[in-house]
């Protein structure tokens, strides 16, 4: 549980909200490094960070945490899903897996990826060949992976996409993960708005994020903890 160094009135509800979900134990033994690896990230342009203990740059700290975990678990395949991403994160995931690794990405639109990403990443053939970019509905693509017998073969999932489908992305990710696989769910605090029932009632996205948090908390398939890091990172380890 994160604790603010100094008192902030606006932080207290966030800490209480995190503590409500933070009753499951995180155990590194649940994701041994020798397993096959895949991942499922998506991204958003949101960068607002809530105050948290010993984190001067919450976004940088979260990125460092993700990189650290990836180097522990990624061995062969990664499956990042970028539902509306066109920045350089595809390259970051591709660099995190070994030379024989694979990265699956999911975007609703590849216009910017083709315009800006491909010309840069393709300059390194070794890295570019790891990336398999899927355009269209991420849910349909994930369902196809499951239908094709890929359940239980992924190591890592990073969920950051349309908030209304957070619970659906989580369910698919758990199905695709192997035992000990890890899920990071971004924007799980949503600038603290998930802590306020009135704000949840006003916003479909806010309510959907809260529902996903509760779903993860109640899920007996995983161990989980909601971290006050960045805009909130819900971490789940598949049992």
C-alpha positions in Angstrom: 0.0 0.0 0.0 1.4 3.4 -0.9 1.5 6.2 1.7 1.8 9.8 0.9 4.9 11.5 2.4 2.9 14.5 3.4 -0.8 15.0 3.9 -2.9 15.8 0.9 -6.7 16.0 1.3 -7.2 14.8 -2.2 -5.0 11.8 -1.7 -6.7 10.3 1.3 -9.7 8.9 -0.7 -7.2 7.4 -3.2 -5.3 5.6 -0.5 -8.5 4.3 1.1 -9.7 3.1 -2.3 -6.4 1.3 -3.0 -6.4 -0.3 0.5 -9.9 -1.6 -0.2 -8.5 -3.8 -3.0 -5.0 -4.4 -1.7 -5.7 -7.6 0.3 -4.0 -10.1 -1.9 -0.3 -11.1 -1.8 2.1 -10.3 -4.6 4.6 -13.1 -4.9 7.3 -13.1 -7.5 7.4 -16.9 -7.3 4.1 -16.9 -9.3 5.9 -15.8 -12.5 9.1 -17.8 -13.0 11.4 -16.3 -15.6 11.9 -19.5 -17.6 8.4 -19.6 -19.1 7.3 -18.5 -22.6 6.3 -14.9 -22.7 3.7 -12.7 -24.3 2.1 -9.5 -23.4 -1.0 -7.4 -24.1 -0.5 -3.6 -23.7 -2.5 -0.7 -25.1 -2.0 2.9 -24.4 -3.5 6.3 -23.8 -2.2 9.8 -24.0 -3.1 10.5 -20.3 -0.2 11.4 -18.2 -1.6 12.8 -15.0 -0.2 11.1 -11.9 -1.6 11.1 -8.4 0.7 11.8 -5.4 2.4 8.6 -4.1 5.2 7.7 -1.8 8.8 8.0 -2.9 7.7 8.5 -6.6 9.0 11.8 -8.0 8.1 10.9 -11.5 5.2 8.4 -11.3 5.0 7.7 -15.0 8.8 7.0 -15.2 8.5 4.8 -12.2 5.7 2.8 -13.6 7.6 2.4 -16.9 10.6 1.2 -15.0 8.5 -1.3 -13.1 7.0 -2.7 -16.3 10.5 -2.9 -17.9 11.8 -4.7 -14.8 9.0 -7.3 -14.8 9.3 -7.8 -18.6 13.0 -8.7 -18.4 12.0 -11.2 -15.7 9.2 -12.9 -17.6 9.6 -12.3 -21.3 11.4 -15.1 -23.0 9.8 -15.8 -26.4 6.5 -14.0 -27.2 4.8 -10.8 -26.3 1.3 -9.7 -27.2 0.9 -6.0 -26.7 -2.5 -4.7 -27.7 -2.5 -1.0 -28.6 -6.1 -0.1 -29.3 -5.4 3.5 -30.3 -1.7 3.7 -30.0 0.7 5.1 -32.6 3.7 6.0 -30.5 7.0 4.1 -29.9 5.7 1.6 -27.4 5.6 -1.2 -30.0 9.4 -0.8 -30.3 9.8 -0.9 -26.6 8.0 -4.2 -26.3 9.9 -5.7 -29.3 13.2 -4.8 -27.6 12.1 -6.4 -24.4 11.8 -9.9 -25.9 14.7 -11.9 -27.1 15.7 -12.3 -30.8 13.4 -15.2 -31.3 10.5 -13.5 -29.5 7.2 -12.2 -31.0 5.1 -9.2 -30.3 1.4 -9.1 -31.1 -0.2 -5.6 -31.2 -3.8 -4.6 -31.6 -4.9 -1.2 -33.0 -8.3 0.0 -34.1 -6.5 2.0 -36.8 -3.0 1.6 -38.3 -2.8 4.9 -40.1 -0.3 6.5 -37.8 1.6 3.3 -37.2 2.1 2.8 -40.9 3.0 6.5 -41.4 5.4 7.0 -38.4 6.1 3.6 -36.8 6.9 1.3 -39.7 9.4 3.5 -41.4 11.4 3.8 -38.2 11.1 0.3 -36.7 11.6 -1.5 -40.0 15.1 -0.1 -40.2 16.1 -2.8 -37.7 14.9 -6.0 -39.4 15.7 -8.1 -36.4 13.3 -6.0 -34.2 10.7 -5.4 -36.8 10.2 -9.1 -37.6 9.1 -9.7 -34.0 6.0 -7.5 -34.4 2.7 -8.8 -35.6 0.3 -5.8 -35.9 -3.4 -6.5 -36.0 -5.9 -3.8 -37.1 -9.5 -3.7 -35.9 -11.4 -4.9 -32.9 -9.1 -6.1 -30.1 -11.8 -8.2 -28.5 -12.4 -10.0 -31.8 -8.6 -10.6 -32.2 -8.3 -11.8 -28.6 -11.3 -14.1 -29.1 -9.6 -15.5 -32.2 -6.4 -16.2 -30.3 -8.5 -18.2 -27.8 -10.3 -20.0 -30.5 -7.0 -20.9 -32.1 -5.9 -22.7 -29.0 -3.6 -20.0 -27.5 -5.2 -20.1 -24.0 -2.6 -20.5 -21.3 0.4 -19.5 -23.4 0.8 -15.8 -22.7 3.0 -14.4 -19.9 2.1 -10.7 -19.7 -0.8 -8.5 -20.4 -0.9 -4.7 -20.3 -4.4 -3.3 -20.6 -4.9 0.3 -21.5 -7.7 0.8 -24.0 -11.4 1.8 -24.2 -12.5 1.8 -20.6 -16.0 0.4 -21.2 -14.4 -2.9 -22.2 -11.8 -3.1 -19.4 -13.5 -6.1 -17.7 -13.8 -7.9 -21.1 -10.1 -7.3 -21.8 -9.2 -8.6 -18.4 -11.3 -11.8 -18.8 -9.6 -12.5 -22.2 -6.2 -11.8 -20.8 -6.7 -14.2 -17.8 -7.8 -16.9 -20.2 -4.7 -16.3 -22.4 -2.2 -16.2 -19.6 -0.3 -19.2 -18.4 -0.1 -20.0 -14.7 2.1 -17.2 -13.1 1.3 -14.8 -15.9 1.0 -11.1 -15.1 -1.6 -8.5 -16.0 -1.1 -4.7 -15.6 -4.2 -2.6 -15.9 -3.5 1.1 -16.5 -5.6 4.1 -15.4 -7.2 2.1 -12.6 -7.6 5.2 -10.5 -8.6 7.6 -13.3 -7.4 10.7 -11.7 -9.0 9.6 -8.4 -12.5 9.8 -9.9 -13.2 6.1 -9.2 -13.1 6.9 -5.5 -16.2 9.1 -5.8 -19.6 7.3 -6.3 -21.1 10.5 -7.7 -18.3 10.7 -10.4 -18.8 7.1 -11.2 -22.5 7.7 -11.7 -21.7 10.6 -14.1 -19.2 8.8 -16.3 -19.5 5.4 -18.1 -15.8 5.1 -18.3 -15.2 5.8 -14.6 -17.9 3.3 -13.6 -16.4 0.7 -16.0 -12.9 1.1 -14.5 -14.4 0.8 -11.0 -16.3 -2.4 -12.1 -13.1 -3.8 -13.5 -11.2 -3.1 -10.3 -13.9 -4.9 -8.3 -13.9 -7.8 -10.8 -10.2 -8.2 -10.4 -10.4 -8.0 -6.7 -13.1 -10.6 -6.5 -11.5 -12.9 -9.1 -10.3 -16.2 -7.5 -8.2 -16.9 -10.6 -5.6 -14.3 -9.7 -3.7 -12.6 -6.9 -4.0 -8.9 -7.2 -3.1 -5.5 -5.8 -4.2 -2.0 -6.8 -1.1 0.3 -6.8 -1.2 4.1 -6.4 1.3 4.5 -9.1 0.9 6.8 -12.1 -2.8 7.0 -12.8 -3.3 3.8 -10.9 -2.0 0.3 -11.9 -3.9 -2.8 -11.0 -1.6 -5.8 -11.0 -2.8 -9.4 -11.1 -0.9 -12.6 -11.1 -2.6 -15.7 -12.4 -2.7 -18.6 -10.0 
